[in-house]
């Protein structure tokens, strides 16, 4: 079957912070994130903006290949998830932010797989009628083609560990539910909340750190495959990646690491606290 041509990509590269909540709405997280973690949030926006500029520059006819199209679609999905994750955490919706970060990680891993394989699986899908007409239904058909990049997630130094953490947090596991909707619980009482969108410093730092790491991974991908995206001066991407990595590794921020306890994989959260100035603690999941 003939492979279709690639139309000029339409790129919408604008990234920004979440709008201020309306009067009477929950505004604590928006104020506190800007005040306490404004530098991290601004760095996330700068990274997304730089990526948007690279995507916009990659739309010329010379670069209009199926490899670019396959990578651009997944990159777009990751980019939008990361932007909405930022907006969610700026609004105190950490449960949504974690789930969006998980999806973004999945999309970025799939993008890397296609780039490293020269988009072979995408091309095979097209050749086998991935886009077709379905006369009986009077419809255009996009064959779903279930696709994951498990081998990238297993080996990538940033995406792999991050995906395993956010996957567990985005599932309906009991410990993850308490962390996101009952973080004041103790062995003596269960303190469940509903719709809580107050600021939580630990959760905000975790999500912002993960978003910064995802930018580092994407910047490295763009530099590694510069010929696909038309990146001729990688210095800006490399510099932004260094800034993002340094911010994500800043001393004193809330972080989460995989540990082993009695032969079982667990997660240990460091510098866990709800408010600036509160004593930090640890949380074992």
KEKE-3310 file (N, C-alpha, C; in steps of 0.2 Angstrom, whole numbers, plus 5000, padded with zeros to 4 digits):
npx = (5004:5003:5012:5007:5009:5018:5010:5012:5017:5006:5010:5009:5016:5016:5018:5014:5011:4998:4982:4977:4967:4948:4939:4935:4938:4949:4964:4976:4986:4990:4995:5006:5014:5019:5026:5034:5040:5043:5054:5057:5045:5045:5056:5052:5042:5051:5058:5048:5044:5056:5057:5045:5049:5059:5051:5043:5053:5056:5047:5049:5050:5061:5063:5052:5048:5042:5048:5050:5036:5031:5038:5035:5021:5020:5029:5022:5011:5017:5022:5011:5005:5014:5013:5000:5001:5010:5001:4991:4997:5000:4988:4985:4981:4987:4985:4981:4991:5002:4997:4997:5010:5015:5009:5016:5029:5028:5025:5036:5046:5041:5043:5057:5060:5055:5062:5075:5074:5072:5059:5053:5043:5032:5031:5029:5016:5009:5011:5004:4991:4987:4981:4966:4952:4936:4924:4911:4907:4907:4918:4933:4948:4958:4970:4972:4983:4992:5005:5020:5035:5043:5056:5064:5059:5064:5077:5081:5090:5084:5070:5066:5067:5059:5046:5042:5040:5030:5020:5016:5011:5001:4992:4977:4983:4983:4992:4997:4986:4983:4994:4992:4979:4977:4987:4989:4987:4990:4997:4987:4976:4965:4966:4957:4954:4944:4944:4954:4964:4974:4990:5004:5019:5029:5023:5022:5035:5040:5033:5037:5050:5050:5045:5055:5065:5060:5061:5075:5077:5070:5077:5089:5086:5082:5094:5102:5096:5097:5097:5085:5076:5081:5090:5102:5110:5114:5117:5108:5098:5106:5111:5099:5095:5105:5103:5090:5092:5101:5092:5082:5090:5093:5098:5089:5076:5060:5062:5061:5065:5069:5069:5074:5066:5066:5067:5057:5052:5051:5047:5055:5052:5060:5062:5049:5035:5022:5021:5032:5045:5040:5045:5054:5051:5051:5044:5038:5034)
npy = (4994:5011:5024:5038:5055:5067:5080:5098:5101:5107:5119:5123:5132:5139:5141:5142:5148:5142:5150:5163:5157:5159:5171:5166:5153:5139:5145:5144:5135:5140:5153:5150:5141:5149:5158:5151:5141:5147:5148:5135:5132:5142:5138:5126:5130:5138:5128:5120:5130:5132:5119:5120:5130:5123:5113:5121:5125:5114:5112:5113:5110:5102:5094:5086:5072:5054:5049:5061:5065:5054:5055:5068:5068:5060:5067:5079:5075:5071:5084:5092:5085:5087:5101:5103:5095:5104:5115:5108:5105:5118:5122:5114:5101:5088:5074:5073:5079:5069:5058:5063:5066:5053:5048:5057:5052:5040:5043:5050:5040:5031:5039:5040:5026:5025:5034:5029:5017:5021:5024:5012:5004:5012:5015:5002:5000:5010:5005:4993:4997:5006:5019:5021:5018:5014:5007:5000:5006:5019:5027:5035:5026:5023:5012:5005:4999:4994:5000:5000:5006:4997:4992:5003:5010:5001:5003:5016:5030:5041:5041:5028:5024:5035:5033:5021:5025:5035:5027:5018:5027:5033:5023:5014:5011:5008:5014:5024:5031:5037:5045:5055:5059:5059:5063:5067:5056:5045:5031:5030:5036:5038:5050:5056:5066:5075:5081:5090:5104:5112:5119:5109:5106:5096:5087:5096:5099:5087:5084:5095:5092:5080:5085:5093:5084:5077:5086:5087:5074:5075:5085:5079:5069:5077:5082:5071:5066:5076:5078:5074:5083:5095:5102:5113:5120:5115:5120:5128:5120:5110:5118:5122:5110:5107:5117:5113:5100:5103:5110:5100:5092:5099:5102:5098:5098:5089:5072:5056:5039:5023:5009:4994:4983:4970:4962:4967:4978:4995:5013:5027:5042:5058:5073:5076:5087:5098:5112:5126:5129:5120:5105:5093:5076:5058:5047:5031:5021)
npz = (5000:4996:5004:5013:5010:5020:5027:5029:5046:5059:5071:5088:5098:5110:5128:5145:5161:5173:5173:5184:5198:5198:5208:5224:5221:5224:5228:5235:5232:5220:5223:5232:5225:5216:5224:5232:5224:5212:5204:5199:5193:5183:5176:5170:5161:5153:5147:5140:5131:5124:5118:5110:5101:5094:5088:5080:5071:5064:5054:5040:5023:5019:5030:5031:5035:5036:5048:5056:5057:5064:5076:5080:5083:5095:5103:5104:5111:5123:5127:5129:5139:5149:5150:5155:5167:5174:5175:5183:5195:5199:5202:5213:5211:5213:5211:5198:5191:5193:5186:5173:5171:5171:5159:5150:5151:5146:5132:5128:5129:5119:5108:5108:5105:5092:5085:5086:5079:5066:5063:5059:5064:5063:5049:5044:5049:5042:5029:5030:5029:5040:5040:5032:5022:5027:5020:5024:5036:5032:5035:5040:5043:5057:5061:5077:5083:5095:5105:5114:5122:5130:5131:5131:5142:5151:5151:5150:5158:5164:5161:5164:5178:5183:5177:5183:5196:5195:5189:5199:5208:5201:5200:5208:5221:5239:5247:5239:5237:5250:5251:5241:5244:5258:5266:5279:5287:5301:5311:5320:5315:5301:5289:5277:5263:5252:5236:5239:5236:5242:5244:5244:5249:5248:5238:5227:5225:5221:5209:5201:5200:5193:5181:5177:5175:5164:5154:5153:5148:5135:5129:5127:5118:5107:5104:5101:5090:5080:5067:5062:5067:5063:5071:5072:5081:5095:5107:5115:5119:5127:5137:5143:5148:5157:5166:5171:5175:5186:5194:5197:5205:5216:5233:5247:5242:5240:5237:5228:5230:5224:5235:5243:5254:5265:5254:5245:5233:5237:5240:5245:5252:5253:5263:5266:5268:5272:5272:5269:5280:5289:5299:5291:5285:5283:5271:5268:5256)
capx = (5000:5007:5013:5004:5014:5017:5008:5016:5014:5004:5013:5006:5022:5015:5018:5014:5008:4991:4979:4975:4960:4943:4938:4931:4940:4955:4969:4982:4992:4993:5000:5011:5018:5023:5030:5040:5043:5042:5060:5056:5040:5047:5061:5048:5039:5056:5060:5043:5045:5062:5055:5040:5053:5062:5046:5041:5058:5056:5041:5051:5049:5067:5063:5045:5048:5038:5051:5048:5029:5029:5041:5032:5015:5021:5032:5016:5006:5021:5023:5004:5004:5018:5011:4994:5003:5012:4995:4987:5001:4999:4981:4985:4978:4993:4983:4980:4998:5006:4994:4999:5017:5016:5008:5021:5035:5027:5025:5043:5049:5039:5046:5064:5060:5054:5068:5081:5072:5071:5052:5052:5036:5027:5031:5026:5009:5006:5011:4999:4984:4986:4976:4963:4944:4931:4917:4905:4905:4907:4922:4940:4950:4965:4970:4974:4990:4994:5012:5023:5042:5045:5063:5067:5058:5068:5085:5083:5092:5079:5063:5064:5065:5053:5040:5040:5038:5024:5015:5013:5008:4994:4987:4973:4986:4981:4997:4998:4980:4984:4999:4989:4972:4976:4994:4990:4986:4995:4995:4981:4969:4965:4963:4955:4952:4940:4945:4959:4968:4978:4997:5008:5026:5032:5020:5024:5042:5041:5030:5041:5057:5049:5044:5062:5069:5057:5064:5081:5077:5068:5082:5094:5083:5082:5101:5104:5093:5097:5096:5078:5073:5084:5094:5109:5114:5111:5119:5103:5095:5111:5111:5093:5095:5109:5099:5084:5095:5103:5086:5079:5094:5094:5098:5084:5070:5057:5063:5058:5069:5067:5073:5072:5065:5065:5066:5052:5053:5048:5049:5057:5052:5064:5060:5041:5032:5016:5022:5038:5046:5038:5050:5054:5050:5052:5038:5040:5028)
capy = (5000:5017:5027:5044:5061:5071:5087:5103:5101:5113:5119:5128:5131:5143:5138:5147:5146:5142:5157:5164:5155:5164:5174:5161:5147:5137:5149:5144:5132:5145:5158:5147:5138:5155:5161:5146:5137:5150:5147:5129:5132:5146:5134:5121:5134:5140:5122:5119:5135:5130:5114:5122:5133:5118:5110:5125:5126:5108:5111:5115:5104:5097:5089:5083:5064:5050:5049:5067:5064:5049:5057:5074:5066:5058:5073:5084:5072:5072:5091:5094:5082:5091:5108:5102:5093:5110:5119:5105:5106:5125:5122:5110:5095:5084:5068:5074:5080:5063:5054:5067:5065:5046:5048:5060:5048:5034:5045:5051:5033:5028:5043:5038:5020:5026:5038:5024:5012:5024:5024:5006:5001:5017:5014:4996:5001:5013:5000:4988:5001:5010:5024:5018:5019:5009:5008:4998:5011:5026:5031:5035:5021:5023:5006:5007:4997:4994:5001:5002:5006:4994:4991:5010:5011:4997:5005:5024:5032:5045:5039:5021:5025:5040:5029:5016:5028:5038:5022:5016:5033:5034:5017:5015:5008:5011:5019:5030:5035:5041:5050:5060:5061:5058:5063:5068:5050:5042:5024:5031:5039:5039:5057:5056:5072:5075:5087:5095:5107:5116:5118:5104:5108:5090:5085:5101:5098:5080:5085:5099:5089:5075:5088:5095:5078:5075:5091:5084:5068:5077:5089:5074:5066:5081:5083:5064:5065:5083:5078:5073:5089:5101:5106:5115:5123:5112:5123:5131:5114:5107:5123:5122:5103:5107:5120:5109:5094:5105:5112:5094:5089:5104:5100:5100:5097:5083:5067:5049:5034:5016:5005:4987:4982:4963:4959:4970:4985:5001:5019:5031:5050:5062:5080:5076:5092:5101:5119:5129:5130:5114:5100:5088:5069:5053:5043:5025:5018)
capz = (5000:4996:5010:5012:5010:5026:5026:5033:5052:5062:5077:5092:5103:5116:5134:5150:5168:5174:5175:5191:5199:5199:5214:5227:5220:5228:5226:5240:5228:5214:5226:5236:5220:5213:5229:5235:5219:5206:5199:5196:5188:5177:5172:5166:5156:5148:5144:5136:5126:5120:5114:5105:5096:5090:5084:5075:5066:5061:5049:5033:5018:5019:5036:5032:5033:5041:5055:5059:5059:5070:5082:5082:5086:5102:5107:5105:5117:5129:5128:5131:5146:5154:5151:5159:5173:5177:5177:5188:5201:5201:5205:5219:5209:5212:5208:5190:5189:5193:5180:5167:5171:5169:5152:5146:5151:5141:5126:5127:5128:5113:5103:5107:5101:5085:5082:5086:5074:5060:5062:5056:5065:5060:5042:5043:5051:5036:5023:5031:5029:5046:5038:5027:5021:5030:5017:5027:5041:5029:5039:5039:5048:5060:5065:5084:5084:5102:5104:5120:5122:5136:5132:5132:5149:5156:5151:5150:5165:5167:5160:5167:5186:5184:5175:5188:5202:5194:5187:5205:5211:5198:5201:5214:5227:5245:5250:5234:5238:5256:5249:5237:5246:5265:5268:5286:5291:5305:5313:5324:5312:5294:5287:5270:5260:5245:5232:5242:5231:5245:5243:5248:5246:5245:5231:5222:5223:5217:5202:5197:5199:5188:5175:5175:5172:5158:5149:5152:5143:5129:5126:5125:5113:5101:5102:5099:5083:5078:5059:5061:5069:5060:5076:5070:5086:5101:5114:5119:5122:5131:5142:5147:5151:5163:5172:5173:5179:5192:5199:5200:5210:5222:5240:5252:5239:5241:5231:5230:5227:5225:5239:5245:5261:5266:5247:5242:5231:5240:5238:5251:5250:5258:5264:5265:5272:5268:5271:5270:5287:5293:5300:5286:5287:5277:5270:5265:5252)
cpx = (5004:5007:5011:5010:5013:5016:5012:5013:5012:5006:5010:5011:5021:5014:5018:5011:5001:4988:4977:4968:4955:4942:4933:4933:4946:4961:4976:4987:4995:4998:5006:5016:5022:5028:5036:5044:5043:5048:5059:5051:5041:5052:5057:5045:5045:5058:5055:5043:5050:5060:5050:5044:5056:5057:5044:5046:5059:5051:5043:5051:5055:5066:5057:5045:5043:5041:5049:5041:5028:5032:5037:5025:5016:5024:5026:5012:5010:5021:5017:5003:5008:5016:5005:4996:5006:5006:4991:4991:5000:4992:4980:4982:4984:4991:4983:4987:5002:5003:4997:5006:5019:5015:5013:5027:5034:5027:5032:5047:5048:5042:5054:5065:5060:5060:5074:5080:5071:5063:5049:5045:5030:5026:5028:5018:5006:5006:5006:4992:4982:4981:4973:4955:4941:4924:4911:4903:4905:4912:4929:4943:4957:4966:4974:4982:4993:5002:5015:5031:5045:5053:5067:5065:5062:5075:5086:5085:5087:5072:5061:5062:5059:5047:5038:5037:5031:5018:5012:5009:5001:4989:4983:4976:4984:4986:4998:4991:4980:4989:4996:4982:4971:4983:4995:4988:4992:4993:4989:4975:4970:4962:4962:4953:4948:4941:4950:4964:4973:4985:5000:5015:5030:5030:5022:5031:5044:5039:5035:5048:5056:5048:5051:5066:5066:5060:5071:5081:5075:5073:5088:5092:5084:5089:5104:5101:5092:5095:5089:5074:5076:5088:5101:5113:5111:5113:5114:5099:5100:5111:5105:5092:5099:5106:5093:5087:5098:5097:5083:5083:5096:5093:5092:5077:5067:5059:5061:5063:5067:5072:5071:5072:5063:5063:5061:5054:5048:5050:5050:5057:5055:5061:5053:5039:5027:5018:5029:5039:5044:5044:5049:5054:5052:5045:5040:5033:5029)
cpy = (5006:5021:5035:5049:5064:5078:5092:5103:5107:5113:5125:5128:5135:5139:5143:5144:5146:5149:5157:5161:5160:5166:5168:5154:5145:5141:5148:5141:5137:5150:5155:5144:5144:5158:5157:5143:5140:5149:5141:5129:5136:5142:5129:5124:5136:5133:5120:5124:5134:5124:5116:5126:5128:5114:5114:5126:5119:5106:5112:5109:5099:5092:5085:5076:5061:5049:5055:5067:5060:5052:5064:5073:5064:5063:5078:5081:5073:5079:5094:5091:5086:5098:5107:5100:5099:5114:5115:5106:5113:5126:5118:5103:5090:5077:5068:5075:5073:5058:5057:5066:5057:5045:5051:5056:5042:5037:5047:5045:5030:5032:5041:5031:5021:5029:5033:5019:5015:5024:5018:5004:5005:5016:5007:4996:5005:5009:4995:4991:5004:5015:5022:5021:5013:5009:5006:5003:5018:5030:5030:5030:5023:5017:5007:5005:4998:4995:5004:5002:5003:4993:4998:5011:5007:4999:5012:5026:5037:5043:5032:5022:5030:5036:5024:5019:5031:5033:5020:5021:5034:5029:5018:5011:5011:5016:5025:5035:5039:5046:5056:5063:5060:5058:5065:5062:5048:5035:5025:5034:5040:5046:5058:5063:5071:5082:5092:5098:5113:5114:5113:5104:5101:5087:5089:5100:5092:5081:5089:5096:5084:5079:5091:5090:5076:5080:5089:5079:5070:5081:5084:5071:5070:5082:5077:5063:5072:5083:5077:5079:5095:5105:5107:5118:5121:5115:5125:5125:5111:5112:5122:5115:5103:5111:5116:5103:5097:5107:5105:5091:5093:5101:5102:5099:5090:5078:5061:5045:5027:5013:4998:4986:4975:4960:4961:4977:4990:5007:5023:5039:5054:5069:5081:5082:5095:5108:5121:5130:5124:5109:5095:5081:5065:5050:5037:5022:5010)
cpz = (5000:5002:5009:5013:5017:5025:5031:5040:5055:5069:5081:5098:5109:5123:5139:5156:5168:5175:5182:5193:5200:5206:5218:5226:5224:5225:5230:5236:5223:5217:5229:5231:5217:5218:5231:5230:5212:5201:5196:5191:5182:5173:5168:5160:5151:5144:5138:5130:5121:5115:5108:5100:5091:5086:5079:5069:5062:5056:5042:5029:5018:5025:5036:5030:5038:5048:5059:5061:5064:5076:5085:5085:5093:5106:5109:5111:5123:5132:5131:5138:5151:5155:5156:5166:5177:5180:5183:5195:5204:5204:5211:5217:5207:5209:5201:5188:5188:5187:5174:5166:5168:5161:5148:5146:5146:5134:5124:5125:5121:5107:5102:5103:5094:5081:5081:5081:5067:5058:5059:5057:5063:5053:5040:5044:5045:5030:5024:5031:5036:5045:5032:5027:5024:5026:5020:5032:5038:5033:5037:5045:5050:5064:5072:5085:5090:5102:5111:5118:5128:5137:5133:5140:5154:5156:5152:5157:5168:5167:5163:5174:5187:5182:5180:5194:5200:5192:5194:5209:5208:5198:5208:5220:5233:5247:5246:5236:5244:5255:5246:5240:5254:5268:5276:5291:5295:5307:5317:5321:5304:5292:5280:5269:5254:5242:5235:5237:5235:5243:5247:5245:5244:5239:5226:5220:5219:5210:5198:5196:5193:5181:5172:5172:5165:5152:5148:5147:5136:5125:5123:5119:5106:5099:5098:5091:5080:5070:5058:5062:5066:5065:5074:5076:5093:5108:5118:5123:5128:5138:5147:5151:5157:5168:5175:5178:5186:5197:5201:5205:5216:5229:5243:5249:5241:5235:5233:5226:5228:5230:5240:5252:5262:5259:5243:5240:5234:5238:5245:5249:5255:5258:5263:5270:5268:5267:5272:5278:5292:5294:5294:5289:5281:5277:5266:5262:5251)
residu = (UNK:UNK:UNK:UNK:UNK:UNK:UNK:UNK:UNK:UNK:UNK:UNK:UNK:UNK:UNK:UNK:UNK:UNK:UNK:UNK:UNK:UNK:UNK:UNK:UNK:UNK:UNK:UNK:UNK:UNK:UNK:UNK:UNK:UNK:UNK:UNK:UNK:UNK:UNK:UNK:UNK:UNK:UNK:UNK:UNK:UNK:UNK:UNK:UNK:UNK:UNK:UNK:UNK:UNK:UNK:UNK:UNK:UNK:UNK:UNK:UNK:UNK:UNK:UNK:UNK:UNK:UNK:UNK:UNK:UNK:UNK:UNK:UNK:UNK:UNK:UNK:UNK:UNK:UNK:UNK:UNK:UNK:UNK:UNK:UNK:UNK:UNK:UNK:UNK:UNK:UNK:UNK:UNK:UNK:UNK:UNK:UNK:UNK:UNK:UNK:UNK:UNK:UNK:UNK:UNK:UNK:UNK:UNK:UNK:UNK:UNK:UNK:UNK:UNK:UNK:UNK:UNK:UNK:UNK:UNK:UNK:UNK:UNK:UNK:UNK:UNK:UNK:UNK:UNK:UNK:UNK:UNK:UNK:UNK:UNK:UNK:UNK:UNK:UNK:UNK:UNK:UNK:UNK:UNK:UNK:UNK:UNK:UNK:UNK:UNK:UNK:UNK:UNK:UNK:UNK:UNK:UNK:UNK:UNK:UNK:UNK:UNK:UNK:UNK:UNK:UNK:UNK:UNK:UNK:UNK:UNK:UNK:UNK:UNK:UNK:UNK:UNK:UNK:UNK:UNK:UNK:UNK:UNK:UNK:UNK:UNK:UNK:UNK:UNK:UNK:UNK:UNK:UNK:UNK:UNK:UNK:UNK:UNK:UNK:UNK:UNK:UNK:UNK:UNK:UNK:UNK:UNK:UNK:UNK:UNK:UNK:UNK:UNK:UNK:UNK:UNK:UNK:UNK:UNK:UNK:UNK:UNK:UNK:UNK:UNK:UNK:UNK:UNK:UNK:UNK:UNK:UNK:UNK:UNK:UNK:UNK:UNK:UNK:UNK:UNK:UNK:UNK:UNK:UNK:UNK:UNK:UNK:UNK:UNK:UNK:UNK:UNK:UNK:UNK:UNK:UNK:UNK:UNK:UNK:UNK:UNK:UNK:UNK:UNK:UNK:UNK:UNK:UNK:UNK:UNK:UNK:UNK:UNK:UNK:UNK:UNK:UNK:UNK:UNK:UNK:UNK:UNK:UNK:UNK:UNK)
# end
